[in-house]
Amino acid sequence: MSDLYHYDDMSALQVLGLVGKGFEKSLTPELKNKISAFQQQLQEGDYPAFTLALRTEDVAALHVLIENWQKKFKHLVVLGVGGSSLGAQTLACFKGLFASTSFDVHFVDNVDPTTVDDLISHLPLEKTAVLSVSKSGGTLETLAQTSLFMQAFQAQNLNVADHLVGLTEPKSSPLRQLLESEQVPILNHPEEVGGRFTVLTLVGLIPAIAAGVDAVQIRQGAAQVLQSFLANPHQHPAVQGALLATGDKTIQYMMPYSDRLRKMSEWFVQLWAESLGKDGLGTTPVAAVGSTDQHSALQLLMDGPKDKLVTLIVPDCQNQGTAVEPKMAQKAGVDVLAGLTLGRLIYNQAQGTADALTAAGVPVRVFYTPALDEKVLGALLMHFMLETAVAGLVLNVNTWNQPGVEDGKKRTLGYLFTSAN
């Protein structure tokens, strides 16, 4: 379906006794009709979170904004929680943990007082820009974060409007009111795109471009997967994956074998859990990373309850990394070290783990990709967005809302009002 990844669920089908059968029985006429309707809605532009991938002309304006920041500042702080942050982190962190850059991007996605106070006290605020992101404009965490940065700028006699940009829906809200009180420029958050689906919008792309990621390539990779889905949705890997991931396994481990995809696992957890956990339905996503979690979760996966599906993402990095010199292998007394690159090691670890899980009766599916680049990342993001949307059709839940989140917000406000009096 795509030259940007190869989807292999054969071992999962083997474990589940579905080899040669696939999911034809699960792909009922009713479900096919639902998928066809979704296909038509995508073609008509009803879901811009997906179809934005087909555009690139809007990216140039984002480059202008960021170039203006980079002329004046050395740091960008992105304020926001959940969907206002996780997609952006997935893109921005793709450059690597220790990527060299003249413009540092920091994410504040929590309200831990130590973290926020330490960041404000250590940053050179005169060289710092802030992007405050909240779709609704009423997210209490983002309002508090933004207020503290505004206070910090004012304490150093800096013009808040020169350092801060807002990103929220074009309607009245507490965040818009707060920002307008200091004439802070405000960008419009797309109203028709829910937070957890905003990775391909300016919510994800502004921090990505600031971090040096090629946003056009991200969208082009996503577009390639979307176009293949539109051409033949019923046979697409996203449909196969949705049927597999909504079966009788109630827990799904998302385990990319790359530090550069570590944040994608966290993004996927929100995407899957918040979209599908409704009406007593849904499965539990767990973020992991290979090979690190072979030394933590693998024991449970191998010998624990057989209630898990494991998704591995395995980039072809065999030729990457510095080779261990033979003299080091000799000193260690381990022959296999000689000439070994970390790329070959982590790739072979992924292969060995997939085989071991299959032998233990654990269903595994693997996304094999070429060496990682922005197109591959965009393709993976689009796959999991499509897979989540189709899973919602399988479960017959509303993929696009999150009613369970609201009760906690109301109870939090109750505690805040009580403690303030």
Secondary structure, 3 states (H helix, E strand, C coil): CCCCCEEECHHHHHHCCCCCCCCCCCCCHHHHHHHHHHHHHHHCCCCHHHHHHHCCCCHHHHHHHHHHHHHHCCEEEEECCHHHCHHHHHHHHHHCCCCCCCCEEEEECCCCHHHHHHHHHHCCHHHEEEEEECCCCCCHHHHHHHHHHHHHHHHCCCCHHHHEEEEECCCCCHHHHHHHCCCCCEEECCCCCCHHHCCCCHHHHHHHHHCCCCHHHHHHHHHHHHHHHHHCHHHCHHHHHHHHHCCCCCEEEEEECCHHHHHHHHHHHHHHHHHHCCCCCCCEEEECCCCHHHHCCHHHHHHCCCCEEEEEEEECCCCCCCCCCHHHHHHHCCHHHCCCCHHHHHHHHHHHHHHHHHHCCCCEEEEEECCCCHHHHHHHHHHHHHHHHHHHHHHCCCCCCCHHHHHHHHHHHHHHHHHHC
